[in-house]
Amino acid sequence: MTDPVVCDVGSDTFKVGFASERFPSQVIPSVIGKSRDGRCHHFGHDALQQRNEVTLSYAVQGGIIQNWEDAEGLLSHTIGTLTKDMYKDSKLLITEPAFNPVKNKKKMFEILIESMAFDNVKIANQSILVLYAHGLLSGMVVDCGEGTTQIVPVYEGFAPEHLVKRHPITGSLITKYLSSLLQVGSNSKFAYDMVTVKQIKEKLCY
């Protein structure tokens, strides 16, 4: 396989596609559903559909990978589905947020090169890549995500971390707030189901 794989790792979704394509081919929620006995794992949308029968586990919290076993499972699943498991010895570009710990970078290289056998791996800052996609080297990127909201200044392709600012309001916080509003004067179980509340937020709120 000669076309490099591109992977965007987020608190809400994993997005995977090929470098030659304009949009990602695979977009799945960053969640794994584990059966009670721990023998069976469901990934992404399948896990959310089975959420009443499985225990949900989110690999990424606040934009940073916290559960590496789950993260490796999600990477193998999404990239394997995209490439039909023909990704070995190919190239990969994978994103990272600002303030990503060095130990996380080392662990990511270990998984991608040693476990998944990629030939060449590049880890790049999400905000810098956003500007590259618009043909820019400098600018201000406001990234409002599910687990983190960041304001990132970029100059000539470099993002000084001491200038990056984080904001406490995130997508997950808004979902929880909407859930609390729906619970007022309501006995509906859906007001307590964060997956359903998130769908309501995305379809009806503005």
BAFI-3210 file (N, C-alpha, C; in Angstrom, 3 decimals, decimal comma, padded with zeros to 6 digits):
// residues 206
n [1|2|3|4|5|6|7|8|9|10|11|12|13|14|15|16|17|18|19|20|21|22|23|24|25|26|27|28|29|30|31|32|33|34|35|36|37|38|39|40|41|42|43|44|45|46|47|48|49|50|51|52|53|54|55|56|57|58|59|60|61|62|63|64|65|66|67|68|69|70|71|72|73|74|75|76|77|78|79|80|81|82|83|84|85|86|87|88|89|90|91|92|93|94|95|96|97|98|99|100|101|102|103|104|105|106|107|108|109|110|111|112|113|114|115|116|117|118|119|120|121|122|123|124|125|126|127|128|129|130|131|132|133|134|135|136|137|138|139|140|141|142|143|144|145|146|147|148|149|150|151|152|153|154|155|156|157|158|159|160|161|162|163|164|165|166|167|168|169|170|171|172|173|174|175|176|177|178|179|180|181|182|183|184|185|186|187|188|189|190|191|192|193|194|195|196|197|198|199|200|201|202|203|204|205|206]
n.u [000,847|000,774|-000,294|-000,238|-001,560|-003,843|-004,571|-006,739|-006,860|-009,219|-011,092|-013,750|-014,102|-012,420|-010,797|-010,105|-008,320|-007,151|-004,195|-004,503|-007,151|-009,922|-011,636|-012,103|-012,320|-013,223|-015,032|-015,358|-016,839|-014,790|-014,724|-014,940|-016,844|-017,139|-017,777|-019,440|-017,872|-015,486|-014,498|-015,417|-015,240|-016,632|-016,621|-016,683|-019,529|-020,956|-020,448|-021,792|-024,417|-024,791|-024,781|-026,323|-025,806|-023,114|-019,978|-018,948|-015,949|-013,784|-011,112|-009,719|-009,280|-009,977|-008,628|-006,249|-004,672|-005,594|-006,065|-004,238|-004,452|-007,091|-006,912|-005,074|-006,585|-008,702|-007,281|-006,215|-008,591|-009,954|-008,046|-007,422|-009,912|-010,229|-008,043|-008,252|-006,628|-004,141|-002,035|000,536|004,006|003,564|003,023|002,229|000,406|-000,323|-002,358|-001,824|-002,679|-002,026|000,241|000,610|001,951|005,444|005,963|003,654|003,908|006,100|004,988|002,981|004,518|005,706|003,522|002,536|004,733|006,121|004,084|001,986|003,389|003,966|005,829|006,770|006,241|004,617|004,041|001,913|001,034|-002,335|-003,476|-001,603|-001,748|-004,338|-004,073|-002,227|-003,879|-005,375|-003,609|-001,891|000,708|000,820|-001,320|-004,323|-005,751|-008,776|-009,849|-012,526|-013,419|-014,667|-013,479|-011,656|-010,959|-009,115|-007,008|-004,874|-002,008|-000,216|002,872|004,645|004,496|004,976|003,970|004,061|004,056|003,824|002,197|-000,237|-003,643|-006,093|-009,585|-012,206|-014,775|-016,212|-017,265|-018,327|-018,961|-021,023|-022,902|-023,449|-024,562|-026,869|-028,181|-028,750|-030,627|-032,694|-033,477|-034,914|-038,043|-038,716|-039,227|-038,139|-036,057|-034,272|-033,197|-031,091|-029,368|-026,415|-025,532|-027,841|-028,602|-026,445|-026,872|-029,246|-028,305|-026,533|-028,228|-030,350|-029,616|-028,176]
n.v [-001,184|002,092|004,603|006,918|006,551|008,499|009,555|010,832|011,402|011,730|012,930|012,396|011,102|008,746|009,377|008,206|007,927|008,108|009,759|010,840|011,423|013,666|013,675|011,897|008,303|006,557|007,133|006,842|006,547|007,201|004,872|001,843|-001,058|-003,317|-006,675|-008,245|-010,328|-009,674|-010,806|-010,178|-007,538|-004,521|-002,038|001,527|002,731|000,339|-000,377|001,671|001,146|-001,206|-000,457|-000,919|-003,483|-003,777|-002,632|000,632|002,100|004,786|005,742|008,114|011,031|014,355|015,073|013,692|010,529|008,086|005,437|002,974|000,367|000,222|002,258|001,189|-000,966|000,391|001,787|-000,354|-001,511|000,577|001,403|-001,076|-001,839|000,108|-000,368|-003,017|-004,619|-004,366|-002,679|-002,933|-002,097|000,332|003,943|006,393|009,189|010,739|012,525|014,870|016,580|019,902|020,063|017,351|014,693|013,740|011,054|009,878|010,204|008,537|006,080|005,892|005,693|003,235|001,447|001,791|001,255|-001,021|-002,857|-002,643|-002,522|-000,411|001,247|003,853|006,608|009,622|012,049|014,721|018,095|018,965|021,529|022,878|021,321|021,916|024,550|024,089|022,672|024,687|026,056|027,684|028,998|030,423|031,552|031,789|029,258|028,018|025,446|023,630|020,987|017,681|016,861|018,823|022,330|024,502|027,329|028,097|029,657|029,883|030,171|030,480|027,681|026,671|025,989|027,580|026,247|027,608|029,701|028,690|028,429|027,042|026,315|025,866|025,044|022,498|020,104|017,797|018,809|020,578|018,742|017,371|019,488|020,029|017,616|017,867|019,934|018,701|016,838|018,190|018,272|016,004|012,559|010,897|008,327|008,828|011,319|010,891|009,424|009,758|009,380|009,586|012,193|013,615|013,220|014,638|017,203|017,634|017,537|019,328|021,607|024,900]
n.w [000,000|-001,031|-000,559|002,001|005,344|007,237|010,493|012,890|016,216|018,671|021,577|021,202|018,676|016,471|013,521|010,326|007,287|003,844|002,600|000,079|-000,151|000,352|002,542|005,679|005,661|007,569|010,472|013,776|017,050|019,940|021,701|023,568|024,044|026,606|027,364|030,189|031,152|030,084|027,796|025,267|022,925|021,774|019,241|018,807|017,119|017,334|019,977|021,352|020,601|021,944|024,570|026,863|027,520|027,824|029,282|028,966|027,798|027,574|025,634|025,356|027,209|027,872|025,577|025,660|025,467|027,738|028,336|027,191|026,254|025,308|023,403|021,571|020,669|019,392|017,395|015,880|015,037|013,552|011,595|010,520|009,453|007,479|005,729|005,189|006,753|005,537|006,167|007,094|007,039|005,816|005,533|008,060|009,204|012,159|014,459|017,199|020,265|021,649|024,411|024,662|026,438|026,504|027,087|026,151|023,402|022,921|023,647|021,715|019,346|019,901|019,837|017,195|015,505|016,516|017,384|015,447|013,144|011,293|008,762|008,663|010,717|011,529|013,921|014,389|015,251|015,825|015,397|013,801|011,494|010,689|009,753|007,683|005,959|004,910|003,449|004,903|007,041|009,334|011,989|014,042|015,863|016,965|018,737|019,415|021,154|022,111|024,500|025,160|024,904|023,008|022,423|020,003|018,986|015,965|014,381|011,476|011,064|013,587|016,908|019,783|022,954|025,383|024,835|024,286|025,128|027,305|027,559|029,919|029,090|027,338|024,786|026,071|028,583|027,975|027,105|029,510|030,956|029,443|029,894|032,622|032,501|031,097|032,916|034,799|036,120|034,699|034,205|032,434|031,254|029,268|029,654|031,296|029,866|028,435|025,812|024,240|024,974|023,947|021,202|020,907|021,482|019,302|017,103|017,571|019,030|019,032]
ca.u [000,000|001,651|-000,968|-000,127|-002,775|-003,938|-005,437|-006,965|-007,300|-009,906|-011,861|-015,068|-014,030|-011,212|-011,033|-009,028|-008,489|-005,912|-003,676|-004,957|-008,582|-010,246|-012,340|-011,813|-013,175|-013,779|-015,216|-016,055|-016,678|-013,589|-015,230|-014,987|-017,794|-016,590|-018,769|-019,266|-016,777|-014,270|-014,019|-015,882|-015,125|-017,343|-015,935|-017,379|-020,990|-021,458|-020,386|-022,862|-025,691|-024,858|-024,367|-027,080|-025,314|-021,655|-019,386|-018,277|-014,645|-013,298|-009,649|-009,154|-009,920|-009,370|-007,759|-005,033|-004,928|-005,429|-006,116|-003,489|-004,980|-008,264|-006,468|-004,490|-007,693|-009,413|-006,404|-006,176|-009,915|-010,274|-007,088|-007,585|-011,136|-009,975|-007,041|-008,428|-005,456|-002,986|-001,302|001,907|005,101|003,131|003,300|001,092|000,421|-001,293|-002,392|-001,715|-003,050|-001,007|000,511|000,675|003,184|006,476|005,787|002,569|004,472|006,925|004,084|002,316|005,490|005,882|002,360|002,387|005,877|006,447|002,919|001,207|004,375|004,062|007,214|007,134|005,175|004,801|003,054|001,871|000,094|-003,611|-003,709|-000,716|-002,288|-005,523|-003,606|-001,658|-004,985|-005,876|-002,495|-001,317|001,736|000,606|-002,713|-004,857|-006,687|-009,634|-010,275|-013,554|-013,616|-015,476|-012,781|-010,788|-011,073|-007,791|-006,714|-003,481|-001,365|000,798|003,686|005,568|004,447|005,389|002,982|004,714|003,115|003,614|001,174|-001,496|-004,591|-007,189|-010,831|-012,860|-016,034|-015,983|-018,481|-018,877|-019,538|-022,299|-023,815|-023,864|-025,442|-028,154|-028,799|-029,307|-031,827|-033,743|-033,918|-035,808|-039,456|-038,886|-038,892|-037,690|-034,721|-033,404|-032,520|-029,899|-028,546|-025,560|-025,449|-029,054|-028,533|-025,462|-027,538|-030,181|-027,489|-025,955|-029,266|-031,355|-029,099|-027,337]
ca.v [000,000|003,249|005,812|007,018|006,593|009,653|009,231|011,916|010,813|012,722|012,439|011,968|010,175|008,422|009,572|007,568|007,951|008,100|011,097|011,309|011,698|014,946|013,445|010,571|007,189|005,933|007,998|006,059|007,063|006,727|004,108|000,389|-001,702|-004,588|-007,560|-008,394|-011,259|-009,115|-011,591|-009,642|-006,098|-003,861|-000,779|002,642|002,751|-000,943|-000,319|002,553|000,449|-002,283|000,147|-001,459|-004,835|-003,770|-001,518|001,527|002,601|005,810|005,697|009,466|011,952|015,684|015,142|012,902|009,100|007,646|003,969|002,577|-000,902|000,559|003,053|000,269|-001,708|001,281|002,022|-001,579|-001,715|001,578|001,334|-002,394|-001,814|000,958|-000,924|-004,479|-005,162|-004,349|-001,451|-003,204|-001,527|001,546|005,188|006,894|010,499|010,711|013,835|014,997|017,917|020,612|019,536|015,889|014,323|013,029|009,621|009,440|010,104|007,323|004,927|005,830|005,130|001,817|000,692|001,881|000,671|-002,366|-003,748|-002,604|-002,708|000,656|001,471|005,236|007,264|011,039|012,604|016,158|018,908|019,121|022,922|023,175|020,639|022,671|025,666|023,522|022,281|025,910|026,699|028,713|028,619|031,185|031,880|031,457|028,141|027,764|024,049|023,292|019,550|016,999|016,766|019,972|023,510|025,128|028,442|027,803|030,512|029,191|031,102|029,823|026,235|026,304|026,373|027,672|025,735|028,563|030,657|027,979|028,584|026,069|026,824|024,742|024,617|021,514|019,458|016,882|019,621|021,077|017,591|017,153|020,584|019,779|016,499|018,385|020,699|017,763|016,083|019,034|018,018|014,885|011,234|010,102|007,743|009,339|012,509|010,427|008,685|010,770|009,155|010,174|013,641|014,133|013,244|015,769|018,430|017,783|017,693|020,344|022,793|025,792]
ca.w [000,000|-001,175|-000,085|003,456|006,154|008,134|011,626|013,853|017,483|019,488|022,722|020,729|017,546|015,726|012,087|009,569|005,837|003,065|002,347|-001,232|-000,101|000,985|003,798|006,273|005,228|008,766|011,634|014,792|018,413|020,640|022,832|023,474|024,938|027,080|027,964|031,636|031,443|029,519|026,654|023,986|022,798|020,681|018,960|018,202|017,049|017,832|021,435|021,828|020,410|022,930|025,843|027,995|027,802|027,983|030,031|028,034|028,219|026,652|025,628|025,361|028,146|027,788|024,402|025,888|025,645|029,119|028,364|025,997|025,743|024,506|022,261|020,585|020,076|018,465|016,240|015,074|014,440|012,539|010,485|009,899|008,645|006,314|004,815|005,125|007,447|004,646|006,482|007,530|006,245|005,125|006,238|008,829|009,848|013,250|015,110|018,651|020,731|022,419|025,749|024,679|027,145|025,728|027,303|025,271|022,052|022,879|023,675|020,416|018,407|020,247|019,346|015,740|014,785|016,990|017,423|014,208|012,055|010,297|008,353|008,910|011,479|011,835|014,840|014,104|016,018|015,133|015,000|012,676|010,320|010,257|008,936|006,453|005,078|004,272|002,758|005,760|008,007|010,564|012,252|015,357|015,752|018,119|018,608|020,410|021,046|023,121|025,776|025,432|024,042|023,008|021,521|019,649|017,992|015,153|013,593|010,555|011,259|014,942|017,916|021,105|023,953|026,483|024,403|024,098|026,233|027,371|028,131|030,606|028,468|026,275|024,293|027,077|029,649|027,470|027,114|030,900|031,344|028,784|030,609|033,880|032,167|030,686|034,092|035,607|035,857|033,777|034,712|031,295|031,406|028,214|030,153|032,018|028,909|027,824|024,366|023,678|025,185|022,980|019,900|020,942|021,385|017,974|016,083|017,849|019,702|018,232]
c.u [000,885|001,032|-000,879|-001,493|-002,704|-004,950|-005,511|-007,586|-007,929|-010,654|-013,201|-014,992|-012,597|-011,579|-009,835|-009,341|-007,137|-005,504|-004,189|-006,431|-008,860|-010,879|-011,988|-012,811|-013,872|-013,858|-016,009|-015,856|-015,484|-013,970|-015,201|-016,011|-017,287|-017,688|-018,442|-018,096|-015,449|-013,753|-014,345|-015,798|-015,921|-016,732|-016,891|-018,892|-021,601|-021,476|-021,514|-024,234|-025,896|-024,645|-025,144|-026,594|-023,817|-021,231|-018,599|-016,977|-014,127|-011,783|-009,029|-009,966|-009,207|-008,399|-006,503|-005,409|-004,608|-005,389|-005,480|-003,964|-006,184|-007,869|-005,878|-005,574|-008,451|-008,581|-006,377|-007,497|-010,175|-009,344|-007,204|-008,812|-010,925|-009,114|-007,196|-007,179|-004,212|-002,102|000,150|002,923|004,672|003,421|002,035|001,383|-000,677|-001,210|-002,190|-002,142|-001,851|-000,913|000,473|001,996|004,148|006,316|004,664|003,050|005,286|006,044|003,371|003,248|005,658|004,752|002,345|003,514|006,134|005,255|002,185|002,081|004,268|005,535|007,683|005,964|005,567|003,672|003,080|000,785|-001,171|-003,811|-002,843|-001,245|-003,528|-005,114|-003,000|-002,761|-005,580|-004,757|-001,817|-000,231|001,549|-000,873|-003,080|-005,929|-007,454|-010,259|-011,240|-013,911|-014,478|-014,808|-011,908|-011,088|-009,763|-007,740|-005,213|-002,962|-000,258|001,547|004,710|005,657|004,867|004,367|003,645|003,729|002,856|002,582|-000,195|-002,371|-005,672|-008,398|-011,598|-014,148|-015,737|-017,316|-019,131|-019,526|-020,901|-023,338|-024,333|-024,822|-026,830|-028,902|-029,443|-030,567|-032,989|-034,298|-034,894|-037,264|-039,703|-038,460|-038,355|-036,262|-033,742|-032,644|-031,230|-028,935|-027,707|-025,433|-026,647|-029,037|-027,557|-026,074|-028,530|-029,428|-027,023|-027,011|-030,150|-030,810|-028,228|-026,923]
c.v [001,236|004,532|005,886|007,092|007,814|009,323|010,411|011,318|011,889|012,102|011,867|010,903|009,898|008,577|009,038|007,640|007,890|009,526|011,685|011,698|012,960|014,763|012,066|009,519|006,515|006,970|007,205|006,686|006,420|005,925|002,618|-000,121|-003,074|-005,406|-007,774|-009,316|-010,797|-009,832|-010,959|-008,123|-005,619|-002,484|000,265|002,584|001,467|-000,950|000,534|001,898|-000,639|-001,771|-000,364|-002,849|-004,887|-002,601|-000,649|002,060|003,567|005,907|007,072|010,356|013,300|015,831|014,291|011,437|008,694|006,126|003,435|001,251|-000,650|001,344|002,164|-000,546|-000,879|001,571|000,819|-001,790|-000,730|001,498|000,003|-002,459|-001,014|000,259|-002,421|-005,189|-005,240|-003,116|-001,694|-002,680|-000,308|002,766|005,708|008,294|010,484|012,028|013,736|016,403|018,635|019,991|018,003|015,466|013,547|011,519|009,062|009,296|008,826|006,073|004,772|005,249|003,629|000,968|000,640|001,183|-000,774|-003,320|-003,817|-002,634|-001,665|000,921|002,869|005,934|008,716|011,478|014,127|016,845|019,170|020,534|023,327|022,543|021,344|023,828|025,177|023,198|023,484|026,694|027,790|028,140|029,318|031,502|031,522|030,383|027,989|026,387|023,713|021,819|018,988|017,017|017,946|021,087|024,276|026,291|028,374|028,794|029,735|030,232|030,322|028,316|025,757|026,838|026,402|027,279|026,734|029,629|029,999|028,141|027,517|026,706|025,654|024,244|023,722|020,903|018,561|017,647|020,176|019,948|017,325|018,242|020,407|018,646|016,983|019,196|019,777|016,990|016,872|018,784|016,874|013,588|010,328|009,597|008,297|010,592|012,154|009,654|009,678|010,604|009,791|011,689|014,274|014,212|014,393|017,078|018,670|018,055|018,918|021,629|023,615|026,995]
c.w [000,000|-000,635|001,442|004,131|007,065|009,226|012,588|015,107|018,354|020,648|022,297|019,646|017,118|014,247|011,310|008,082|005,152|002,727|001,036|-001,247|000,703|002,368|004,357|005,811|006,394|009,889|012,661|016,170|019,115|021,888|022,526|024,478|025,317|027,751|029,435|031,991|030,836|028,291|025,310|023,999|021,584|020,502|018,389|018,286|017,596|019,357|022,003|021,675|021,448|024,356|027,055|028,400|028,074|028,865|029,065|028,630|027,151|026,760|025,813|026,295|028,068|026,641|024,499|026,102|027,079|029,236|027,087|025,421|024,848|023,262|021,168|019,899|019,058|017,214|015,309|014,344|013,303|011,331|009,766|009,017|007,370|005,275|004,571|005,659|006,564|004,901|006,872|006,519|005,434|006,003|006,913|009,364|010,894|014,028|016,616|019,047|021,338|023,804|025,808|025,333|026,258|025,877|026,439|023,838|021,910|022,839|022,338|019,363|018,648|019,676|017,823|014,989|015,216|016,939|016,090|012,963|010,948|010,013|008,733|009,596|011,760|012,767|014,695|014,922|015,205|014,598|013,817|011,396|009,784|009,350|007,619|005,447|004,345|003,592|003,554|006,662|009,348|010,725|013,681|015,186|017,058|017,914|019,744|020,253|022,148|024,488|026,117|024,438|024,147|022,033|021,250|018,606|017,269|014,332|012,780|010,831|012,629|015,934|019,294|022,210|025,079|026,117|024,206|025,343|026,133|028,037|028,745|029,961|027,268|025,835|025,331|028,225|029,233|027,448|028,524|031,365|030,717|029,474|031,905|033,628|031,822|031,879|034,963|035,203|034,901|034,444|033,608|031,517|030,375|028,664|030,878|031,104|028,117|026,309|023,673|023,805|024,201|021,579|019,813|020,770|019,961|016,915|016,299|018,465|018,759|019,059]
res [m|t|d|p|v|v|c|d|v|g|s|d|t|f|k|v|g|f|a|s|e|r|f|p|s|q|v|i|p|s|v|i|g|k|s|r|d|g|r|c|h|h|f|g|h|d|a|l|q|q|r|n|e|v|t|l|s|y|a|v|q|g|g|i|i|q|n|w|e|d|a|e|g|l|l|s|h|t|i|g|t|l|t|k|d|m|y|k|d|s|k|l|l|i|t|e|p|a|f|n|p|v|k|n|k|k|k|m|f|e|i|l|i|e|s|m|a|f|d|n|v|k|i|a|n|q|s|i|l|v|l|y|a|h|g|l|l|s|g|m|v|v|d|c|g|e|g|t|t|q|i|v|p|v|y|e|g|f|a|p|e|h|l|v|k|r|h|p|i|t|g|s|l|i|t|k|y|l|s|s|l|l|q|v|g|s|n|s|k|f|a|y|d|m|v|t|v|k|q|i|k|e|k|l|c|y]
***
